[in-house]
Amino acid sequence: MTIALTGATGFVGQAVLDQAAQSDETVRALTRRAQAPRANVEWVAGDLSDTAALAALCEPCDAIVHVAGLTNAPDPAAFEEANVGGTARLIAAAKHSRAKRFVFVSSLSAREPGLSAYGASKARAEKLVEASGLDWTIVRPPGVYGPRDVDYFEMFRSARFGFVPLPPGGASSIIHVTDLARLLLALVDAPPALVRRRVFEPDDAREGGWSHKELARAIGKAVGRPVFAPHLPRSVLDAAAKVDRMVRGDKARLTADRVGYMTHPNWVARSAMKVPEAVWSPSVSGEEGLAATARWYRDNGWL
């Protein structure tokens, strides 16, 4: 089987390649920059704006796994171009190639498109996928963490100093990147009756997710430090986002758009949208995964 993969050089995409390497799957992967040779991987130069590259990526293939997406941008137009326009162009290439499966990685933020430009763009991309006529499955991951992740790393780094500032009270689900990668590949081969034209919200199987304080304390335990984890009001987070943008520019991790997302109280995966156990179930508990991630950060000089 040949799988066309977007976002292959990113955090989740690299995990998909790692998992695919353990099987007989051949992956044709989109990349902006030249990559080192890798067994069973064919690199295709280009990005989601390049229709010729997308045609080469998808022709011929058995399934398409669309991971690529913009998660941080200074304005809504950038999200629209990358996440909506890019998905539209990939759908067109998929139709031409007659690929049997189309797995789209969306986000829990698509549930509340009014909270952030990112969430709005993912919601619009979902609509395109649903109207495509393809044999599709949509996956809305919660917070994805694990080795090489730069977003949750901010919390691990803060926890090392015993202080983890939090948004207002709420709860969220998380998933280890390896489990998410396993799911995406499982959906390619799953019986159509179980996954065809379904939207799934996977997680680590923790009932009710993690309150913000529970997650901060678990990360503190993973790095070996008790943590003080105060809830910060929206006004403070808004101000911090402005400072982060001034200091780090386009590399800012805390943005106004993310503040809108973070301050929503419920980002828990819904049990009604659980992946059937016959297809996939998580193998990494939150506690185990956070501890292993902290070890990776230490071993690789991040902490």
Backbone torsions as a table, in degrees:
resi	resn	phi	psi	omega
1	MET	NA	139.8	176.3
2	THR	-111.3	125.5	-179.7
3	ILE	-110.9	127.3	172.7
4	ALA	-88.6	129.4	-173.8
5	LEU	-127.3	126.7	169.7
6	THR	-100.5	158.1	-179.4
7	GLY	71.5	23.2	-172.2
8	ALA	-67.0	-23.9	-178.3
9	THR	-94.2	0.1	179.5
10	GLY	-88.4	-176.7	-176.1
11	PHE	-57.3	-54.2	-179.1
12	VAL	-72.4	-42.1	-178.4
13	GLY	-59.5	-39.9	177.3
14	GLN	-61.9	-37.9	178.0
15	ALA	-67.1	-36.5	176.2
16	VAL	-62.9	-44.0	177.2
17	LEU	-61.1	-41.0	179.2
18	ASP	-61.5	-43.0	-179.9
19	GLN	-70.2	-39.8	179.9
20	ALA	-63.7	-30.2	-179.7
21	ALA	-65.1	-19.5	-179.7
22	GLN	-86.4	-0.1	179.7
23	SER	-125.7	-170.4	178.9
24	ASP	-95.7	11.8	-178.6
25	GLU	-68.7	140.6	170.7
26	THR	-101.2	131.3	-177.9
27	VAL	-113.6	128.3	170.8
28	ARG	-103.7	114.9	-166.4
29	ALA	-117.9	134.3	179.3
30	LEU	-82.0	137.1	179.6
31	THR	-148.9	142.0	176.0
32	ARG	-78.5	-32.9	-174.5
33	ARG	-118.1	156.1	178.5
34	ALA	-59.1	138.8	-177.9
35	GLN	-121.8	154.1	176.4
36	ALA	-66.9	146.6	177.4
37	PRO	-57.1	145.3	-179.0
38	ARG	-144.0	136.3	-177.9
39	ALA	-57.5	134.3	177.0
40	ASN	63.4	18.9	176.7
41	VAL	-122.7	127.2	174.0
42	GLU	-109.4	116.5	-178.1
43	TRP	-84.7	135.2	176.5
44	VAL	-117.2	120.8	-178.2
45	ALA	-74.9	131.4	177.9
46	GLY	146.9	-175.0	177.1
47	ASP	-146.3	-173.9	-173.8
48	LEU	-70.8	-9.6	176.7
49	SER	-90.0	-7.8	-172.5
50	ASP	-102.1	99.9	-175.6
51	THR	-65.7	-34.0	178.4
52	ALA	-66.0	-41.1	178.4
53	ALA	-65.4	-38.9	179.2
54	LEU	-66.4	-36.8	176.5
55	ALA	-63.6	-42.4	178.2
56	ALA	-66.5	-35.3	179.3
57	LEU	-63.8	-41.3	-170.6
58	CYS	-93.2	-11.2	-172.8
59	GLU	-115.9	116.5	-12.9
60	PRO	-93.2	155.7	174.5
61	CYS	-153.2	162.0	179.7
62	ASP	-93.9	-29.5	-177.9
63	ALA	-152.4	155.0	178.0
64	ILE	-123.2	129.4	174.8
65	VAL	-115.6	111.9	-173.6
66	HIS	-100.6	96.1	-178.9
67	VAL	-97.9	-32.2	-172.1
68	ALA	-58.2	141.1	176.5
69	GLY	-175.6	156.0	178.0
70	LEU	-93.4	123.9	-178.3
71	THR	-107.5	-13.6	-177.0
72	ASN	-142.0	121.4	-177.8
73	ALA	-153.2	153.9	-178.4
74	PRO	-77.4	-15.9	-177.2
75	ASP	-151.0	157.9	-178.1
76	PRO	-60.6	-31.1	-177.8
77	ALA	-60.6	-36.1	179.6
78	ALA	-66.6	-41.5	175.6
79	PHE	-61.9	-42.9	-178.4
80	GLU	-60.8	-46.5	-178.1
81	GLU	-64.7	-47.8	-175.5
82	ALA	-74.2	-49.8	-170.3
83	ASN	-85.9	-33.9	179.0
84	VAL	-93.9	-54.0	179.3
85	GLY	-61.3	-43.2	179.3
86	GLY	-62.2	-40.7	178.2
87	THR	-66.4	-40.1	178.6
88	ALA	-60.9	-43.3	180.0
89	ARG	-67.5	-36.8	178.4
90	LEU	-68.3	-38.7	176.8
91	ILE	-59.8	-42.9	178.7
92	ALA	-60.5	-42.8	178.1
93	ALA	-66.1	-37.7	179.6
94	ALA	-64.2	-41.9	179.0
95	LYS	-62.7	-41.7	-179.2
96	HIS	-65.5	-35.4	-177.3
97	SER	-81.7	-15.8	-177.4
98	ARG	61.0	37.2	176.1
99	ALA	-60.9	143.9	-175.3
100	LYS	-77.3	-30.2	-175.3
101	ARG	-134.2	148.1	176.7
102	PHE	-136.0	110.3	179.8
103	VAL	-107.5	119.8	-175.7
104	PHE	-110.8	125.3	176.2
105	VAL	-90.4	108.4	178.7
106	SER	-99.6	-134.0	-178.7
107	SER	-163.8	150.9	172.5
108	LEU	-58.0	-25.4	-179.0
109	SER	-62.5	-19.7	177.7
110	ALA	-65.6	-18.0	176.7
111	ARG	-66.8	-29.4	-175.8
112	GLU	-128.3	72.1	-174.0
113	PRO	-66.3	-16.3	179.9
114	GLY	-79.5	-7.4	-175.1
115	LEU	-88.4	-26.3	-175.8
116	SER	-154.3	151.0	176.3
117	ALA	-64.5	-35.3	177.3
118	TYR	-61.7	-50.1	179.5
119	GLY	-61.0	-39.1	178.6
120	ALA	-63.1	-40.6	-179.6
121	SER	-67.6	-37.7	178.0
122	LYS	-67.9	-37.4	177.8
123	ALA	-64.2	-41.4	178.4
124	ARG	-67.4	-37.7	177.0
125	ALA	-63.9	-39.2	176.9
126	GLU	-58.6	-42.5	-180.0
127	LYS	-61.2	-39.3	177.5
128	LEU	-62.7	-43.5	179.6
129	VAL	-63.2	-45.2	-177.8
130	GLU	-63.9	-31.0	-178.8
131	ALA	-92.1	2.4	-170.8
132	SER	-74.4	-23.9	-173.6
133	GLY	82.5	-1.4	178.1
134	LEU	-77.7	166.7	173.3
135	ASP	-85.3	86.5	-167.7
136	TRP	-107.4	158.3	166.6
137	THR	-139.3	136.4	178.4
138	ILE	-109.9	133.2	177.4
139	VAL	-116.7	126.0	176.8
140	ARG	-109.1	89.0	-179.9
141	PRO	-68.1	148.6	168.0
142	PRO	-81.4	-151.8	177.3
143	GLY	-64.1	124.2	-178.2
144	VAL	-103.0	126.7	-178.2
145	TYR	-132.0	170.5	177.5
146	GLY	143.2	-178.7	179.4
147	PRO	-52.9	138.2	178.4
148	ARG	81.8	-6.5	179.8
149	ASP	-72.0	135.8	-179.4
150	VAL	-101.0	-16.8	-177.1
151	ASP	-79.4	-57.5	177.1
152	TYR	-66.8	-20.9	177.2
153	PHE	-55.5	-32.4	178.7
154	GLU	-58.5	-39.1	178.7
155	MET	-70.9	-39.9	177.9
156	PHE	-62.5	-42.3	-179.6
157	ARG	-65.4	-41.3	177.1
158	SER	-64.9	-40.9	-178.8
159	ALA	-62.4	-30.8	178.6
160	ARG	-59.9	-27.7	178.6
161	PHE	-98.2	5.5	174.3
162	GLY	81.2	12.7	-177.1
163	PHE	-138.5	119.8	179.3
164	VAL	-128.3	99.3	177.7
165	PRO	-69.3	140.6	-174.7
166	LEU	-124.0	157.2	170.7
167	PRO	-72.1	175.1	176.8
168	PRO	-53.9	160.2	-173.0
169	GLY	-52.0	142.0	179.5
170	GLY	175.7	-172.7	-179.3
171	ALA	-143.0	154.9	179.6
172	SER	-149.5	160.1	172.9
173	SER	-99.1	160.3	176.0
174	ILE	-136.3	164.3	176.0
175	ILE	-150.0	138.7	177.1
176	HIS	-73.6	142.0	-174.1
177	VAL	-60.1	-32.7	178.2
178	THR	-65.6	-40.8	177.3
179	ASP	-64.7	-40.3	178.1
180	LEU	-63.8	-43.3	178.9
181	ALA	-61.7	-42.2	177.0
182	ARG	-59.3	-41.9	-179.9
183	LEU	-62.7	-46.7	-176.6
184	LEU	-60.3	-40.2	178.0
185	LEU	-72.7	-34.9	177.8
186	ALA	-63.1	-36.1	-178.9
187	LEU	-67.7	-25.4	178.4
188	VAL	-65.1	-39.8	-174.9
189	ASP	-101.1	-3.5	-172.7
190	ALA	-67.4	152.3	175.5
191	PRO	-57.1	127.9	-176.8
192	PRO	-53.4	-35.0	-178.0
193	ALA	-61.8	-24.1	-177.5
194	LEU	-91.6	-23.1	-170.7
195	VAL	-130.5	-12.9	-173.5
196	ARG	-65.8	127.3	178.2
197	ARG	53.2	48.5	176.9
198	ARG	-121.5	152.2	173.9
199	VAL	-113.3	126.0	-176.9
200	PHE	-118.6	145.6	175.2
201	GLU	-122.7	90.0	-177.7
202	PRO	-79.6	163.6	175.8
203	ASP	-159.3	-166.2	-178.4
204	ASP	-92.2	12.3	178.3
205	ALA	75.3	12.2	176.3
206	ARG	-81.6	114.8	-177.5
207	GLU	-60.8	125.8	179.1
208	GLY	79.4	2.8	179.1
209	GLY	69.6	-159.2	-179.4
210	TRP	-117.9	129.4	169.1
211	SER	-66.9	158.3	-178.9
212	HIS	-57.2	-42.0	-179.3
213	LYS	-67.2	-40.0	178.5
214	GLU	-59.8	-42.8	-179.1
215	LEU	-67.6	-42.0	178.5
216	ALA	-61.1	-43.1	-179.7
217	ARG	-67.7	-36.4	177.8
218	ALA	-65.9	-37.7	176.6
219	ILE	-68.2	-39.4	175.2
220	GLY	-58.9	-43.8	177.6
221	LYS	-61.9	-38.7	-178.9
222	ALA	-64.3	-33.6	179.6
223	VAL	-94.8	-2.5	176.0
224	GLY	83.8	28.0	-179.8
225	ARG	-136.7	133.4	167.4
226	PRO	-67.6	145.2	-175.5
227	VAL	-124.3	146.7	167.8
228	PHE	-94.0	122.0	-172.5
229	ALA	-129.1	81.0	-179.1
230	PRO	-80.6	146.5	172.4
231	HIS	-80.1	129.9	178.8
232	LEU	-101.9	140.5	178.4
233	PRO	-69.5	160.8	-178.7
234	ARG	-55.8	-38.8	-177.5
235	SER	-61.5	-38.3	179.5
236	VAL	-69.3	-40.3	178.8
237	LEU	-65.7	-38.7	177.0
238	ASP	-60.9	-44.1	179.4
239	ALA	-65.4	-40.8	179.8
240	ALA	-64.2	-36.0	178.4
241	ALA	-64.2	-39.0	178.0
242	LYS	-64.4	-41.5	179.3
243	VAL	-65.3	-43.9	-179.6
244	ASP	-61.3	-39.8	178.7
245	ARG	-65.4	-39.4	179.2
246	MET	-66.8	-38.1	-175.7
247	VAL	-80.4	-46.4	-173.3
248	ARG	-106.4	-1.8	176.9
249	GLY	58.5	-132.3	-178.5
250	ASP	-67.5	-11.8	178.6
251	LYS	-93.4	6.8	179.2
252	ALA	-58.6	136.9	178.3
253	ARG	-91.7	-34.0	177.5
254	LEU	-100.4	109.5	-178.6
255	THR	-116.3	164.5	177.1
256	ALA	-58.7	-37.9	179.5
257	ASP	-64.2	-41.2	-179.9
258	ARG	-71.0	-30.9	176.3
259	VAL	-61.1	-42.3	177.6
260	GLY	-58.0	-39.1	178.7
261	TYR	-71.8	-47.5	-173.5
262	MET	-63.4	-32.3	-173.9
263	THR	-82.8	-3.6	173.7
264	HIS	-72.4	135.9	-171.1
265	PRO	-79.4	-13.4	-172.7
266	ASN	-134.1	100.3	171.5
267	TRP	-120.0	46.6	178.5
268	VAL	-94.5	131.3	177.2
269	ALA	-60.9	136.6	-176.1
270	ARG	-86.4	134.0	-177.5
271	SER	-63.3	-28.6	179.3
272	ALA	-66.8	-16.1	-179.0
273	MET	-113.8	27.0	179.0
274	LYS	-70.3	145.7	175.6
275	VAL	-71.6	134.5	177.6
276	PRO	-56.3	136.8	-178.2
277	GLU	-62.8	-24.2	177.4
278	ALA	-67.9	-18.1	-179.5
279	VAL	-97.6	-45.7	-172.4
280	TRP	-167.0	149.5	167.4
281	SER	-147.1	150.9	-177.9
282	PRO	-67.2	146.9	179.8
283	SER	-114.6	-9.1	-176.6
284	VAL	-117.4	114.4	176.4
285	SER	-71.4	159.6	179.1
286	GLY	-57.9	-46.1	-177.9
287	GLU	-61.1	-45.9	179.7
288	GLU	-64.9	-44.5	-177.2
289	GLY	-66.6	-40.5	179.0
290	LEU	-65.5	-40.7	178.6
291	ALA	-64.2	-43.4	179.9
292	ALA	-66.2	-36.4	179.0
293	THR	-66.9	-41.8	176.9
294	ALA	-60.8	-40.7	177.8
295	ARG	-62.1	-42.0	179.6
296	TRP	-62.7	-44.0	178.7
297	TYR	-59.2	-42.9	179.5
298	ARG	-66.4	-47.3	-176.2
299	ASP	-63.6	-26.2	-177.6
300	ASN	-104.3	13.9	173.6
301	GLY	75.6	16.4	177.6
302	TRP	-81.2	-32.4	179.9
303	LEU	-112.2	NA	NA
